[in-house]
Amino acid sequence: MKWKQILAMTALSASTALVTVWSYDRISNRSGSGFDGVGAGKLPANYAGFLENAANNASTSVDFTKASQAAVQAVVHIKTKTPAKRITNQLPRSRGGIDDMFEQFFGEGFFGPQIKPEQRASGSGVLISEDGYIVTNNHVISDGDQGVAAEINVTLNNKKTYPARLIGKDPSSDIAVLKIDGTGFPYMLYGNSDQLKLGQWVLAIGYPLSLETTVTAGIVSAKGRSIGVNGRQSDTPIESFIQTDAAVNQGNSGGALITTDGLLVGINSAIYAPTGTYAGYSFAIPVNLAKKIVNDLIKFGDVKRPYLGVAADQTKMNSTDGAYVGNVANDGAAAAAGLKKGDIITKVNGISIGSWSELQGTIASLNAGDQVAISYKRAGVEKTLNVTLKAETGTYENLTASTLGNLLGGELVNIDQKMASRNEVNGGVMVKKITPAGPFSRTRMQEEFVITRVNEQEIKNMDDLARALGSARSRSISVEGFYDGYNGIYRYPVMLPESDE
């Protein structure tokens, strides 16, 4: 009896298990139900696919050694020296104030002159030809003001040192070209920075913190970045940086950013850190932009800039889905081709444009006379047209003389010929009165300042001023001029108000 009970219980358990397995299989195979795990030879339809050849990838490792050993030979150490010099404080002072009282007792030299001590600096550079042409940053060879260091020496990886001379510099892009005498120098080959991809391995090579040649590795974190650093040395900054997480510090400036096959794709230029030392991200000038600047400096001594003839929509400067056109120069290249205010530029020659800084950098890498294919969106529809770039930006007429005072926050008048002759200028616009809470009031500018240049454009009258402001590429502009009766040229950064468009 006992054995019969045991056999019955065993049969019942087996039957129950079979029914359970059969039921689960029917339920799990119903269309649209459950989660299908990755089975043998089977991948979800939305799978990224980067491991489709996992068996092959597993045996392939990234090797930095060959690229590093080749590239370090062409990266140089640049050292500069600027002697001490006397500087005189020439800032104008309000008449009849406490400054005048001090000068009556102590003389005009009470506020100056001062001594600026000798300056020594260190950076990096990249040999780009066997006869000794070197590309570096403009700020590496600067004297700390607007000039060039009095002495520039270049030390190669083999420890040989050469005096260098400046061929040309471009503060707007922070590029400079040097030349050392000799032949047979190791040099680097240009890559194509437009082909860089997010996540791609890159190497930074230079002489950080006065150390010997140093190689660091990272990935491309972003492209087309603008961080405002070039505005410190130029009224018309151009920024479209490659952002990486390769460690870069002071002294790396001007050094090479290369791919793992040893091609030059960028010139390391800046770090973004509150402490002044590396804190996670570094920025390099794309080689496609640097190459155009270098070629112009060697051939002409300055940069021949191409212009599309469009101004940014200031309210959409931070957009990441294209470059928003806020205005079009009537006689510029874009207007001739048919671009209009409100268009969103998305591609140039097939290269994706996600921001205004990317458009700036891409156009700046081309030449006047080049024909480019511009893709843009208008009313949600994407179109493409051909534009022939010009050597001049063109004329913007959205600003008139009557609106300038309200825009800048001051009462403006053209100076007379007598004042112009006395100060040896062709003309200018005087800030007769500064309006409280306006853009001018937020600078150190004083009343009776005469504007003679805006963003390196000459200002002879208010029509010139209107055109210069209309063609400004950003809200931040540089205003330059003089005070009648005082020595010196003065420059003030002015932030224009945001557009209401």
RODO-2510 file (C-alpha; in nm, 4 decimals, decimal comma):
residues 501
     n   res          X          Y          Z
     1     m     0,0000     0,0000     0,0000
     2     k     0,2784     0,2310     0,0843
     3     w     0,4583     0,1747    -0,2464
     4     k     0,1398     0,2431    -0,4406
     5     q     0,1031     0,5842    -0,2670
     6     i     0,4620     0,6790    -0,3469
     7     l     0,4222     0,5865    -0,7146
     8     a     0,0988     0,7855    -0,7396
     9     m     0,2576     1,1002    -0,5891
    10     t     0,5561     1,0702    -0,8262
    11     a     0,3285     1,0440    -1,1311
    12     l     0,1262     1,3433    -1,0171
    13     s     0,4402     1,5590    -0,9705
    14     a     0,5744     1,4690    -1,3142
    15     s     0,2411     1,5492    -1,4776
    16     t     0,2253     1,8858    -1,3024
    17     a     0,5785     1,9755    -1,4174
    18     l     0,5009     1,8871    -1,7785
    19     v     0,1849     2,0987    -1,7769
    20     t     0,3720     2,3957    -1,6261
    21     v     0,6508     2,3842    -1,8857
    22     w     0,3981     2,3475    -2,1728
    23     s     0,1911     2,6452    -2,0431
    24     y     0,4945     2,8746    -2,0007
    25     d     0,6163     2,7932    -2,3518
    26     r     0,2754     2,8806    -2,5004
    27     i     0,2607     3,2124    -2,3100
    28     s     0,6205     3,3204    -2,3809
    29     n     0,5800     3,2551    -2,7551
    30     r     0,2763     3,4794    -2,7952
    31     s     0,3366     3,7766    -3,0297
    32     g     0,4462     4,0983    -2,8498
    33     s     0,4657     3,9501    -2,5036
    34     g     0,7628     3,9039    -2,2735
    35     f     1,1305     4,0091    -2,3334
    36     d     1,3442     3,8226    -2,5834
    37     g     1,6972     3,7957    -2,4521
    38     v     1,9936     3,7926    -2,6895
    39     g     2,0108     3,4419    -2,8212
    40     a     2,2685     3,2747    -3,0389
    41     g     2,2967     3,4537    -3,3735
    42     k     2,0148     3,6959    -3,2797
    43     l     2,0261     4,0719    -3,2014
    44     p     1,7469     4,3214    -3,1254
    45     a     1,6516     4,5420    -3,4211
    46     n     1,7527     4,8618    -3,2337
    47     y     2,0905     4,7314    -3,1226
    48     a     2,3808     4,9769    -3,1790
    49     g     2,5753     4,7096    -3,3608
    50     f     2,9252     4,8122    -3,2542
    51     l     2,9963     4,4590    -3,1309
    52     e     2,8732     4,2787    -3,4410
    53     n     3,2334     4,1676    -3,5011
    54     a     3,3101     4,1154    -3,1350
    55     a     3,5262     3,8130    -3,2034
    56     n     3,7539     4,0203    -3,4263
    57     n     3,7487     4,3294    -3,2014
    58     a     3,8464     4,1299    -2,8949
    59     s     4,1854     4,0571    -3,0446
    60     t     4,2477     4,4160    -3,1619
    61     s     4,3882     4,6716    -2,9136
    62     v     4,4611     5,0408    -2,9669
    63     d     4,8363     5,1011    -2,9875
    64     f     4,9660     5,4550    -2,9238
    65     t     5,3365     5,3774    -2,9406
    66     k     5,4091     5,4202    -3,3120
    67     a     5,2151     5,7465    -3,3442
    68     s     5,3761     5,8857    -3,0274
    69     q     5,7329     5,7942    -3,1216
    70     a     5,6959     5,9499    -3,4660
    71     a     5,5128     6,2673    -3,3599
    72     v     5,7350     6,3700    -3,0678
    73     q     6,0188     6,4282    -3,3142
    74     a     5,8204     6,7125    -3,4771
    75     v     5,6870     6,8827    -3,1611
    76     v     5,9154     7,1593    -3,0321
    77     h     5,9651     7,3546    -2,7106
    78     i     5,9257     7,7325    -2,7510
    79     k     6,0746     7,9748    -2,4971
    80     t     6,0262     8,3528    -2,5119
    81     k     6,1702     8,6544    -2,3324
    82     t     6,0409     9,0108    -2,3175
    83     p     6,2675     9,2677    -2,1436
    84     a     6,1479     9,4993    -1,8686
    85     k     5,9949     9,8225    -1,9917
    86     r     5,8573    10,1496    -1,8624
    87     i     5,4833    10,2024    -1,8908
    88     t     5,2991    10,5264    -1,8343
    89     n     4,9453    10,5503    -1,7041
    90     q     4,7762    10,7659    -1,9659
    91     l     4,4133    10,7110    -1,8721
    92     p     4,2194    11,0377    -1,8846
    93     r     4,0872    11,1735    -1,5561
    94     s     3,7883    11,3933    -1,4886
    95     r     3,8896    11,7585    -1,4788
    96     g     3,8994    11,9308    -1,1408
    97     g     3,8906    11,6083    -0,9401
    98     i     4,1197    11,4695    -0,6716
    99     d     4,3601    11,3454    -0,9430
   100     d     4,4334    11,7041    -1,0462
   101     m     4,4962    11,8019    -0,6831
   102     f     4,7546    11,5251    -0,6417
   103     e     4,9272    11,6265    -0,9641
   104     q     4,9496    11,9888    -0,8495
   105     f     5,1543    11,8772    -0,5478
   106     f     5,3440    11,5790    -0,6862
   107     g     5,3621    11,6502    -1,0607
   108     e     5,2220    11,4664    -1,3598
   109     g     5,4411    11,1629    -1,2972
   110     f     5,2671    11,0824    -0,9685
   111     f     5,0468    10,8187    -1,1391
   112     g     5,3318    10,6817    -1,3562
   113     p     5,5523    10,5777    -1,5161
   114     q     5,5728    10,2209    -1,3854
   115     i     5,8120     9,9373    -1,4614
   116     k     5,6840     9,6143    -1,6143
   117     p     5,9335     9,3405    -1,5204
   118     e     6,1037     9,1050    -1,7625
   119     q     5,8679     8,8363    -1,8895
   120     r     5,9673     8,4764    -1,9663
   121     a     5,7223     8,2211    -2,1062
   122     s     5,7188     7,8667    -2,2380
   123     g     5,5001     7,6804    -2,4853
   124     s     5,4983     7,4265    -2,7659
   125     g     5,4933     7,4230    -3,1449
   126     v     5,4692     7,1824    -3,4372
   127     l     5,7105     7,1535    -3,7306
   128     i     5,5063     7,1408    -4,0521
   129     s     5,7849     7,1433    -4,3131
   130     e     6,1373     7,0098    -4,3514
   131     d     6,2748     7,3626    -4,3950
   132     g     6,1683     7,4783    -4,0498
   133     y     5,8174     7,6308    -4,0558
   134     i     5,6470     7,5948    -3,7167
   135     v     5,2834     7,6497    -3,6207
   136     t     5,2013     7,7537    -3,2645
   137     n     4,9570     7,9747    -3,0731
   138     n     4,9639     8,3521    -3,0993
   139     h     4,9522     8,3789    -2,7203
   140     v     5,2677     8,1636    -2,6914
   141     i     5,4817     8,4256    -2,8696
   142     s     5,3014     8,7324    -2,7299
   143     d     5,4758     8,9951    -2,5168
   144     g     5,1737     9,0064    -2,2854
   145     d     5,0237     9,3090    -2,4604
   146     q     4,9485     9,3327    -2,8315
   147     g     5,3036     9,2764    -2,9512
   148     v     5,5537     8,9934    -2,9942
   149     a     5,8196     8,8699    -2,7522
   150     a     6,1616     9,0223    -2,8201
   151     e     6,3369     8,6845    -2,8125
   152     i     6,1973     8,3498    -2,9342
   153     n     6,3997     8,0266    -2,9151
   154     v     6,2973     7,6801    -3,0293
   155     t     6,4354     7,3545    -2,8884
   156     l     6,3798     7,0328    -3,0816
   157     n     6,3286     6,6894    -2,9348
   158     n     6,6977     6,6170    -3,0009
   159     k     6,7884     6,9077    -2,7639
   160     k     6,9206     7,1363    -3,0398
   161     t     6,8133     7,4996    -2,9970
   162     y     6,7492     7,7523    -3,2756
   163     p     6,6555     8,1221    -3,2746
   164     a     6,3167     8,1704    -3,4433
   165     r     6,1653     8,4602    -3,6315
   166     l     5,7991     8,5419    -3,6647
   167     i     5,6439     8,4931    -4,0105
   168     g     5,2966     8,6097    -3,9145
   169     k     5,0269     8,5920    -3,6483
   170     d     4,6487     8,5892    -3,6300
   171     p     4,5075     8,6784    -3,2867
   172     s     4,1497     8,6056    -3,4024
   173     s     4,2215     8,2334    -3,4385
   174     d     4,5201     8,2301    -3,1964
   175     i     4,7575     8,0999    -3,4640
   176     a     5,1165     8,2107    -3,5292
   177     v     5,3853     8,0851    -3,7674
   178     l     5,7574     8,0799    -3,6852
   179     k     6,0612     7,9903    -3,8963
   180     i     6,3950     7,8408    -3,7975
   181     d     6,6870     7,8128    -4,0384
   182     g     6,7923     7,4712    -4,1599
   183     t     6,6779     7,1728    -4,3653
   184     g     6,5892     6,8113    -4,3065
   185     f     6,3758     6,8760    -3,9985
   186     p     6,1204     6,6095    -3,9007
   187     y     5,7680     6,7369    -3,9610
   188     m     5,4072     6,6277    -3,9266
   189     l     5,1475     6,5568    -4,1943
   190     y     4,8056     6,7193    -4,1849
   191     g     4,5011     6,5064    -4,1144
   192     n     4,1371     6,6055    -4,1696
   193     s     3,9713     6,7498    -3,8597
   194     d     3,6286     6,7432    -4,0276
   195     q     3,6432     6,3642    -4,0188
   196     l     3,6992     6,3410    -3,6433
   197     k     3,4240     6,1549    -3,4612
   198     l     3,2986     6,1741    -3,1032
   199     g     3,4718     5,9112    -2,8929
   200     q     3,7710     5,8820    -3,1271
   201     w     4,1090     5,8390    -2,9596
   202     v     4,3485     6,1345    -2,9887
   203     l     4,6901     6,2167    -2,8393
   204     a     4,8122     6,5536    -2,7081
   205     i     5,1873     6,6196    -2,7350
   206     g     5,3763     6,9144    -2,5891
   207     y     5,5943     7,0528    -2,3122
   208     p     5,3611     7,1127    -2,0143
   209     l     5,4803     7,2761    -1,6929
   210     s     5,8342     7,3041    -1,8384
   211     l     5,8652     6,9245    -1,8506
   212     e     6,0268     6,7394    -2,1386
   213     t     5,8160     6,6032    -2,4240
   214     t     5,4921     6,4659    -2,2813
   215     v     5,2231     6,2531    -2,4472
   216     t     4,8699     6,2197    -2,3066
   217     a     4,5708     6,0341    -2,4489
   218     g     4,1994     6,1024    -2,4520
   219     i     3,8943     6,1006    -2,6734
   220     v     3,7155     6,3650    -2,8792
   221     s     3,4497     6,4902    -2,6373
   222     a     3,2854     6,7501    -2,8628
   223     k     3,3405     6,9584    -3,1770
   224     g     3,2676     7,3188    -3,2642
   225     r     3,3075     7,4472    -2,9086
   226     s     3,3309     7,8213    -2,8296
   227     i     3,4570     7,9222    -2,4837
   228     g     3,5279     8,2940    -2,5347
   229     v     3,9041     8,2723    -2,4791
   230     n     4,0135     8,4339    -2,8074
   231     g     3,8195     8,7497    -2,7267
   232     r     4,0991     8,8356    -2,4830
   233     q     4,3389     8,9077    -2,7703
   234     s     4,1134     8,9917    -3,0660
   235     d     3,8096     9,2043    -3,1450
   236     t     3,6950     8,9456    -3,4011
   237     p     3,7535     8,6075    -3,2349
   238     i     3,7060     8,2824    -3,4263
   239     e     3,6457     7,9745    -3,2136
   240     s     3,5372     7,6269    -3,3193
   241     f     3,7454     7,4110    -3,0881
   242     i     3,7857     7,0358    -3,0737
   243     q     3,7146     6,9431    -2,7114
   244     t     3,9013     6,6428    -2,5684
   245     d     3,9713     6,4900    -2,2301
   246     a     4,3430     6,4454    -2,3026
   247     a     4,5333     6,6076    -2,0159
   248     v     4,6721     6,9485    -2,1204
   249     n     4,8405     7,2065    -1,8959
   250     q     5,0298     7,5352    -1,9238
   251     g     5,3089     7,4839    -2,1744
   252     n     5,1016     7,2495    -2,3927
   253     s     4,9730     7,5526    -2,5859
   254     g     5,0761     7,5318    -2,9510
   255     g     5,1456     7,1584    -2,9323
   256     a     5,0009     6,8812    -3,1453
   257     l     4,6727     6,6954    -3,1249
   258     i     4,7122     6,3806    -3,3367
   259     t     4,5196     6,0699    -3,4345
   260     t     4,6404     5,7220    -3,3463
   261     d     4,7916     5,6923    -3,6942
   262     g     5,0070     6,0023    -3,6316
   263     l     4,8250     6,2688    -3,8363
   264     l     4,7967     6,6264    -3,7078
   265     v     4,4305     6,7158    -3,6493
   266     g     4,4568     7,0078    -3,4052
   267     i     4,6743     7,2656    -3,2307
   268     n     4,6250     7,2525    -2,8541
   269     s     4,5232     7,5974    -2,7404
   270     a     4,3286     7,6215    -2,4153
   271     i     4,2031     7,4528    -2,1015
   272     y     3,8761     7,5206    -1,9252
   273     a     3,9421     7,5093    -1,5538
   274     p     3,8779     7,7332    -1,2496
   275     t     4,2247     7,6606    -1,1088
   276     g     4,4288     7,7409    -1,4224
   277     t     4,5446     7,3785    -1,4453
   278     y     4,3878     7,0804    -1,6175
   279     a     4,0480     6,9889    -1,4759
   280     g     3,9100     6,7456    -1,7290
   281     y     3,8789     6,9159    -2,0671
   282     s     4,1135     7,0733    -2,3191
   283     f     4,0555     7,2539    -2,6478
   284     a     4,2376     7,2435    -2,9800
   285     i     4,2119     7,4515    -3,2973
   286     p     4,0963     7,2230    -3,5834
   287     v     4,3785     7,1627    -3,8290
   288     n     4,1539     7,2459    -4,1268
   289     l     4,1182     7,5997    -3,9886
   290     a     4,4838     7,6208    -3,8810
   291     k     4,6034     7,5047    -4,2253
   292     k     4,4217     7,7903    -4,4038
   293     i     4,5568     8,0481    -4,1554
   294     v     4,9119     7,9103    -4,1818
   295     n     4,9083     7,9109    -4,5619
   296     d     4,7864     8,2727    -4,5710
   297     l     5,0458     8,3888    -4,3179
   298     i     5,3299     8,2258    -4,5109
   299     k     5,2085     8,3476    -4,8493
   300     f     5,0710     8,6956    -4,7670
   301     g     5,1896     8,7821    -4,4160
   302     d     4,8289     8,8201    -4,2996
   303     v     4,4992     8,6332    -4,3289
   304     k     4,2656     8,6734    -4,6269
   305     r     3,9305     8,5999    -4,4697
   306     p     3,6302     8,4728    -4,6652
   307     y     3,2833     8,6037    -4,5792
   308     l     2,9411     8,4486    -4,6176
   309     g     2,7707     8,7795    -4,5364
   310     v     2,5365     8,6713    -4,2575
   311     a     2,5043     8,7854    -3,8972
   312     a     2,3925     8,5653    -3,6100
   313     d     2,0516     8,5756    -3,4491
   314     q     2,1747     8,6821    -3,1044
   315     t     1,8788     8,5137    -2,9314
   316     k     1,9785     8,1740    -3,0759
   317     m     2,3556     8,1883    -3,0271
   318     n     2,3494     7,8801    -2,8013
   319     s     2,1359     7,6666    -3,0332
   320     t     2,2751     7,3252    -3,1239
   321     d     2,0523     7,2408    -3,4212
   322     g     2,2103     7,4802    -3,6691
   323     a     2,3355     7,8371    -3,7202
   324     y     2,0417     8,0783    -3,7019
   325     v     2,0680     8,3733    -3,9421
   326     g     1,9689     8,7017    -3,7780
   327     n     2,0569     8,9275    -4,0692
   328     v     2,1900     8,9129    -4,4239
   329     a     2,4199     9,1745    -4,5783
   330     n     2,2459     9,3301    -4,8791
   331     d     2,5535     9,3098    -5,1015
   332     g     2,7095     9,0005    -4,9424
   333     a     2,7634     8,6491    -5,0742
   334     a     2,4628     8,4964    -4,8955
   335     a     2,2170     8,7560    -5,0269
   336     a     2,3377     8,7048    -5,3840
   337     a     2,2670     8,3318    -5,3514
   338     g     1,9254     8,3746    -5,1888
   339     l     1,9747     8,3172    -4,8162
   340     k     1,7375     8,5175    -4,5948
   341     k     1,6971     8,6305    -4,2380
   342     g     1,5456     8,3484    -4,0331
   343     d     1,7114     8,0664    -4,2286
   344     i     1,8867     7,7948    -4,0278
   345     i     2,2158     7,6779    -4,1816
   346     t     2,2664     7,3050    -4,1199
   347     k     2,5502     7,2033    -4,3557
   348     v     2,8431     7,3509    -4,5477
   349     n     2,9780     7,1286    -4,8261
   350     g     2,8079     6,8349    -4,6583
   351     i     2,9698     6,9042    -4,3194
   352     s     2,7093     6,9211    -4,0423
   353     i     2,6696     7,2616    -3,8751
   354     g     2,5201     7,2473    -3,5264
   355     s     2,6002     7,5959    -3,3991
   356     w     2,7115     7,9440    -3,4973
   357     s     3,0694     7,8701    -3,3858
   358     e     3,0823     7,5657    -3,6163
   359     l     2,9653     7,7801    -3,9091
   360     q     3,2296     8,0429    -3,8240
   361     g     3,5092     7,7873    -3,8055
   362     t     3,4080     7,6076    -4,1249
   363     i     3,3769     7,9261    -4,3344
   364     a     3,7047     8,0607    -4,1901
   365     s     3,8867     7,7505    -4,3159
   366     l     3,7913     7,8348    -4,6772
   367     n     3,9001     8,1087    -4,9193
   368     a     3,7309     8,4059    -5,0815
   369     g     3,6137     8,2962    -5,4260
   370     d     3,5391     7,9394    -5,3152
   371     q     3,1954     7,8098    -5,4116
   372     v     3,0316     7,6223    -5,1251
   373     a     2,7104     7,4246    -5,0931
   374     i     2,4965     7,5654    -4,8104
   375     s     2,2145     7,3479    -4,6739
   376     y     1,9542     7,5368    -4,4720
   377     k     1,6045     7,5103    -4,3303
   378     r     1,3354     7,7621    -4,4161
   379     a     0,9864     7,7178    -4,2731
   380     g     1,0781     7,3609    -4,1818
   381     v     1,1850     7,2654    -4,5342
   382     e     1,5524     7,1827    -4,5981
   383     k     1,7084     7,3210    -4,9158
   384     t     2,0584     7,3554    -5,0635
   385     l     2,2110     7,6354    -5,2690
   386     n     2,5597     7,7310    -5,3905
   387     v     2,7282     8,0420    -5,2517
   388     t     3,0489     8,2044    -5,3774
   389     l     3,2337     8,3478    -5,0751
   390     k     3,3495     8,7093    -5,0910
   391     a     3,6465     8,8983    -4,9483
   392     e     3,4111     9,1509    -4,7807
   393     t     3,1261     9,0857    -4,5414
   394     g     2,8885     9,3322    -4,7093
   395     t     2,6583     9,6072    -4,5780
   396     y     2,3893     9,5599    -4,3153
   397     e     2,1178     9,8214    -4,3073
   398     n     1,9001     9,7170    -4,0171
   399     l     2,0590     9,9821    -3,7947
   400     t     2,0213    10,3530    -3,8652
   401     a     2,2006    10,6481    -3,7106
   402     s     1,8860    10,7452    -3,5191
   403     t     1,8784    10,4141    -3,3293
   404     l     2,2458    10,3942    -3,2358
   405     g     2,2203    10,6065    -2,9213
   406     n     1,9435    10,3907    -2,7776
   407     l     2,1284    10,0724    -2,8662
   408     l     2,4603    10,1741    -2,7082
   409     g     2,3291    10,3879    -2,4261
   410     g     2,4640    10,7304    -2,5144
   411     e     2,4109    11,0554    -2,7004
   412     l     2,6253    11,0379    -3,0151
   413     v     2,7481    11,3043    -3,2562
   414     n     2,9923    11,3088    -3,5459
   415     i     3,3108    11,5017    -3,4647
   416     d     3,3965    11,8063    -3,6758
   417     q     3,6881    11,8318    -3,9159
   418     k     3,8826    12,0538    -3,6777
   419     m     3,8891    11,7880    -3,4033
   420     a     3,9677    11,5160    -3,6563
   421     s     4,2662    11,7106    -3,7922
   422     r     4,3910    11,7953    -3,4445
   423     n     4,3974    11,4246    -3,3538
   424     e     4,5162    11,3045    -3,6975
   425     v     4,2118    11,0856    -3,7711
   426     n     3,9733    11,0682    -4,0653
   427     g     3,6694    11,1223    -3,8460
   428     g     3,4887    10,9660    -3,5530
   429     v     3,1759    10,9567    -3,3368
   430     m     3,1804    11,1273    -2,9972
   431     v     2,9934    10,9887    -2,6986
   432     k     2,8609    11,3236    -2,5811
   433     k     2,6589    11,1804    -2,2960
   434     i     2,6389    10,8330    -2,1368
   435     t     2,2930    10,7073    -2,0447
   436     p     2,2599    10,5372    -1,7027
   437     a     2,2093    10,1584    -1,7197
   438     g     2,3071    10,1440    -2,0901
   439     p     2,5891     9,9319    -2,2382
   440     f     2,8380    10,2221    -2,2290
   441     s     2,7649    10,2823    -1,8595
   442     r     2,8831     9,9298    -1,7789
   443     t     3,2341    10,0060    -1,9077
   444     r     3,5066    10,2425    -1,7849
   445     m     3,4326    10,4760    -2,0729
   446     q     3,3931    10,8457    -1,9918
   447     e     3,1885    11,1096    -2,1696
   448     e     3,3515    11,2826    -2,4694
   449     f     3,5171    10,9595    -2,5774
   450     v     3,5599    10,9541    -2,9578
   451     i     3,4969    10,6207    -3,1319
   452     t     3,7295    10,5576    -3,4279
   453     r     3,7124    10,1782    -3,4624
   454     v     3,4665     9,8978    -3,3829
   455     n     3,5886     9,5398    -3,4179
   456     e     3,8849     9,6617    -3,6292
   457     q     3,6545     9,8519    -3,8701
   458     e     3,7291    10,2227    -3,9140
   459     i     3,4550    10,4579    -3,7927
   460     k     3,4444    10,8023    -3,9564
   461     n     3,0773    10,8794    -3,8871
   462     m     2,7552    10,7293    -3,7578
   463     d     2,6814    10,5525    -4,0852
   464     d     3,0095    10,3615    -4,0441
   465     l     2,9135    10,2840    -3,6849
   466     a     2,5759    10,1472    -3,7959
   467     r     2,7394     9,9199    -4,0521
   468     a     2,9990     9,7955    -3,8018
   469     l     2,7378     9,7063    -3,5420
   470     g     2,5172     9,5428    -3,8021
   471     s     2,7990     9,3143    -3,9121
   472     a     2,9076     9,2201    -3,5569
   473     r     2,9320     8,8434    -3,5176
   474     s     2,8471     8,8428    -3,1479
   475     r     2,6970     9,0642    -2,8796
   476     s     3,0457     9,1374    -2,7478
   477     i     3,2210     9,4144    -2,9442
   478     s     3,5401     9,6134    -2,8973
   479     v     3,5203     9,9937    -2,9217
   480     e     3,8440    10,1852    -2,9784
   481     g     3,9175    10,5569    -2,9837
   482     f     4,0637    10,8583    -2,8033
   483     y     3,9887    11,1494    -2,5743
   484     d     4,0507    11,4917    -2,7237
   485     g     4,3451    11,6475    -2,5393
   486     y     4,4833    11,3207    -2,4017
   487     n     4,7526    11,0912    -2,5399
   488     g     4,6934    10,7299    -2,6246
   489     i     4,4378    10,4980    -2,7795
   490     y     4,1789    10,3374    -2,5511
   491     r     3,9791    10,0205    -2,6007
   492     y     3,6584     9,9203    -2,4201
   493     p     3,4662     9,5909    -2,4412
   494     v     3,0939     9,6595    -2,4865
   495     m     2,8141     9,4044    -2,4541
   496     l     2,5217     9,4830    -2,6830
   497     p     2,1685     9,4186    -2,5550
   498     e     1,9922     9,1004    -2,6612
   499     s     1,7827     9,1166    -2,9767
   500     d     1,4026     9,1274    -2,9489
   501     e     1,3617     8,9351    -3,2747
***
